[in-house]
Amino acid sequence: MIRVLICDDHLIVRQGIKQVLAEAEDVRVVGEAANGPDAIQQVRAGHASGTGPDVVLLDIAMPQRDGLDILKALKSEFPRLPVLMLSTYPDRQYAVRSLKLGAAGYLNKSADSEQMIDAVRSVARGRLFITPSVAEQLAGAVGAGSGKRADDEQPLHERLSHREHQVFQLLAAGRSVGEIAEQLVLSPNTVSTYRTRVLEKIGVRNDVELALFAVRMEQTG
């Protein structure tokens, strides 16, 4: 029996995943967490009692500490625990980054039930689960890393840190510094610092140019 812990801040999403996994006789959901710290606590408790999860399904977009932060924490403390990242974002934004941080797989939440169950089974057996789309992104990243490139030629996700990338996306969506601070649970001063770094790294002067840059990136991505 494959024991699974689901970590997602939306109850309806957790319920949907539970219904999908209930179709598999060899998979059982043993825990749910609405945030990353709770997931870590449950894994620790389960590890201590010998009843911990065999696989963690972890959402990327969560308040406070996001999924990639929690992934790093889990892999640091439990390096052999397979973590399957779930996301609504396009594969090109987070798939390669997740795998580089130690995820056992990356799956879009729109995946059908059969694919999700296959993913859980694969990572539980110690394999990587990579969709053809993610494999293409990974191959592109490996190819890009084979030769040194100038900073202005680097893909955006390589130029920006994870938190900077979050701030970039929210700024491009028209969010104010205050709104971003509230969503990411950071101080406005910290967000302003990230904003300054983002503008410098992508070579634009203000939020309007940043939004135009984001549109061009979307059109060419």
C-alpha positions as CSV (number, residue, x, y, z in Angstrom):
1,M,0.0,0.0,0.0
2,I,1.4,3.4,-1.0
3,R,0.7,6.0,1.7
4,V,0.2,9.5,0.4
5,L,0.2,12.9,2.1
6,I,-1.6,15.7,0.1
7,C,-0.5,19.3,0.7
8,D,-2.6,22.0,-0.9
9,D,-4.2,25.1,0.6
10,H,-7.5,24.5,-1.2
11,L,-9.8,22.0,0.4
12,I,-11.7,21.3,-2.8
13,V,-8.4,20.4,-4.5
14,R,-7.4,18.0,-1.8
15,Q,-10.9,16.4,-1.9
16,G,-10.6,16.0,-5.7
17,I,-7.2,14.4,-5.5
18,K,-8.4,12.0,-2.8
19,Q,-11.3,11.0,-5.0
20,V,-8.8,10.3,-7.9
21,L,-6.5,8.3,-5.7
22,A,-9.4,6.3,-4.2
23,E,-9.7,4.7,-7.6
24,A,-6.4,2.9,-7.0
25,E,-6.5,-0.1,-4.7
26,D,-2.8,0.2,-3.8
27,V,-2.9,3.9,-2.9
28,R,-4.2,5.3,0.4
29,V,-4.3,8.9,1.5
30,V,-2.9,9.0,5.1
31,G,-2.8,12.8,5.6
32,E,-3.8,16.2,4.4
33,A,-2.1,19.5,5.0
34,A,-3.3,23.0,4.1
35,N,0.1,24.6,4.3
36,G,3.8,23.6,4.1
37,P,4.8,23.7,7.8
38,D,1.9,21.5,8.6
39,A,3.0,19.0,5.9
40,I,6.5,19.0,7.4
41,Q,5.1,18.3,10.9
42,Q,3.0,15.4,9.6
43,V,6.0,13.9,7.8
44,R,8.1,14.2,10.9
45,A,5.4,12.6,13.1
46,G,4.8,9.8,10.7
47,H,8.5,9.2,10.3
48,A,8.9,8.9,14.1
49,S,6.1,6.5,14.4
50,G,6.9,4.4,11.3
51,T,3.6,5.3,9.6
52,G,4.7,8.3,7.5
53,P,3.8,8.8,3.9
54,D,5.6,7.0,1.1
55,V,4.9,9.9,-1.3
56,V,4.1,13.6,-0.7
57,L,1.9,15.4,-3.3
58,L,2.9,19.1,-2.9
59,D,1.3,22.1,-4.4
60,I,3.7,24.8,-5.6
61,A,1.5,27.9,-5.0
62,M,0.7,28.2,-1.3
63,P,0.7,31.2,1.1
64,Q,3.5,31.8,3.6
65,R,6.1,29.2,2.5
66,D,5.5,28.1,-1.0
67,G,5.9,24.6,-2.4
68,L,9.5,24.9,-3.6
69,D,10.6,26.2,-0.2
70,I,8.8,23.2,1.4
71,L,10.3,20.8,-1.1
72,K,13.8,22.0,-0.2
73,A,13.1,21.6,3.5
74,L,11.6,18.1,3.0
75,K,14.5,16.9,0.8
76,S,17.0,18.3,3.3
77,E,15.4,16.4,6.2
78,F,14.1,13.3,4.3
79,P,16.2,12.9,1.2
80,R,14.7,9.6,0.3
81,L,11.1,10.7,0.5
82,P,9.6,11.1,-3.0
83,V,7.9,14.5,-3.5
84,L,5.6,14.9,-6.5
85,M,5.0,18.6,-7.3
86,L,1.5,19.7,-8.4
87,S,0.9,23.0,-10.2
88,T,-1.5,24.9,-12.4
89,Y,1.4,26.8,-13.9
90,P,2.8,26.0,-17.4
91,D,5.5,23.4,-17.3
92,R,8.2,25.8,-18.5
93,Q,7.8,28.0,-15.4
94,Y,8.5,25.5,-12.6
95,A,9.1,22.0,-13.8
96,V,12.9,22.1,-14.3
97,R,13.4,24.1,-11.1
98,S,11.4,21.6,-9.1
99,L,13.4,18.6,-10.5
100,K,16.7,20.4,-9.8
101,L,15.6,20.9,-6.2
102,G,15.0,17.2,-5.8
103,A,11.3,16.6,-6.8
104,A,10.6,13.1,-8.0
105,G,8.2,14.5,-10.6
106,Y,6.1,17.4,-11.8
107,L,2.5,17.1,-12.7
108,N,-0.1,19.7,-13.8
109,K,-3.3,19.6,-11.8
110,S,-5.3,19.2,-15.0
111,A,-3.8,15.8,-15.5
112,D,-6.3,12.9,-15.8
113,S,-6.8,10.4,-13.0
114,E,-4.8,7.7,-14.7
115,Q,-1.8,9.9,-15.1
116,M,-1.9,11.0,-11.5
117,I,-2.1,7.5,-10.2
118,D,0.7,6.4,-12.5
119,A,2.8,9.3,-11.2
120,V,2.3,8.3,-7.6
121,R,3.1,4.7,-8.3
122,S,6.2,5.7,-10.3
123,V,7.8,7.9,-7.7
124,A,6.9,5.5,-4.9
125,R,9.0,2.9,-6.7
126,G,11.9,5.3,-6.8
127,R,11.5,6.5,-10.3
128,L,11.2,9.9,-11.8
129,F,7.9,10.8,-13.3
130,I,8.4,13.2,-16.2
131,T,5.7,14.0,-18.8
132,P,6.8,14.5,-22.5
133,S,6.3,18.2,-22.0
134,V,8.5,18.3,-18.9
135,A,11.1,16.1,-20.6
136,E,11.4,18.7,-23.4
137,Q,11.9,21.5,-20.9
138,L,14.5,19.5,-19.1
139,A,16.4,18.7,-22.3
140,G,16.3,22.4,-23.2
141,A,17.7,23.3,-19.8
142,V,20.5,20.7,-20.1
143,G,21.3,22.0,-23.5
144,A,21.4,25.6,-22.3
145,G,23.7,24.6,-19.5
146,S,26.2,23.0,-21.8
147,G,27.8,26.3,-22.8
148,K,28.2,29.6,-21.0
149,R,25.8,32.3,-22.1
150,A,25.6,36.0,-21.3
151,D,23.3,37.1,-18.6
152,D,21.0,38.8,-21.0
153,E,20.6,35.5,-22.9
154,Q,19.8,33.4,-19.9
155,P,16.2,32.1,-19.5
156,L,14.3,34.3,-17.0
157,H,14.0,31.4,-14.5
158,E,17.9,31.2,-14.4
159,R,18.4,34.9,-14.0
160,L,15.9,35.3,-11.1
161,S,15.8,33.6,-7.8
162,H,12.6,31.7,-7.0
163,R,11.2,34.6,-4.8
164,E,12.2,37.2,-7.4
165,H,10.4,35.2,-10.0
166,Q,7.3,35.2,-7.9
167,V,7.5,39.0,-7.4
168,F,8.1,39.4,-11.2
169,Q,4.9,37.4,-12.0
170,L,2.8,39.4,-9.6
171,L,4.1,42.7,-10.8
172,A,3.5,41.7,-14.4
173,A,-0.1,40.9,-13.4
174,G,-0.5,44.4,-12.1
175,R,-0.3,43.8,-8.4
176,S,0.9,46.6,-6.1
177,V,3.8,46.2,-3.7
178,G,1.4,46.1,-0.8
179,E,-0.8,43.4,-2.4
180,I,2.3,41.3,-3.2
181,A,3.5,41.7,0.4
182,E,0.2,40.5,1.7
183,Q,0.0,37.5,-0.6
184,L,3.6,36.4,0.0
185,V,3.5,37.3,3.7
186,L,6.5,39.6,3.4
187,S,7.1,43.2,4.4
188,P,6.5,45.9,1.8
189,N,10.2,46.9,2.1
190,T,11.3,43.4,1.3
191,V,9.0,43.3,-1.7
192,S,10.4,46.6,-2.9
193,T,13.9,45.2,-2.6
194,Y,12.9,42.2,-4.7
195,R,11.3,44.5,-7.2
196,T,14.5,46.5,-7.6
197,R,16.5,43.4,-8.2
198,V,14.0,42.1,-10.7
199,L,14.1,45.4,-12.7
200,E,17.9,45.3,-12.7
201,K,18.2,41.7,-13.7
202,I,15.8,41.8,-16.7
203,G,17.0,45.3,-17.7
204,V,13.8,47.4,-17.5
205,R,13.2,50.7,-15.7
206,N,9.7,50.5,-14.4
207,D,6.6,48.3,-14.0
208,V,5.2,49.3,-17.4
209,E,8.3,48.0,-19.2
210,L,8.3,45.0,-17.0
211,A,4.7,44.2,-18.0
212,L,5.6,44.6,-21.7
213,F,8.6,42.3,-21.2
214,A,6.3,39.7,-19.7
215,V,4.0,39.9,-22.6
216,R,6.9,39.4,-25.1
217,M,8.1,36.5,-23.1
218,E,4.7,34.9,-23.1
219,Q,4.4,35.3,-26.9
220,T,7.8,33.8,-27.6
221,G,7.7,31.2,-24.8
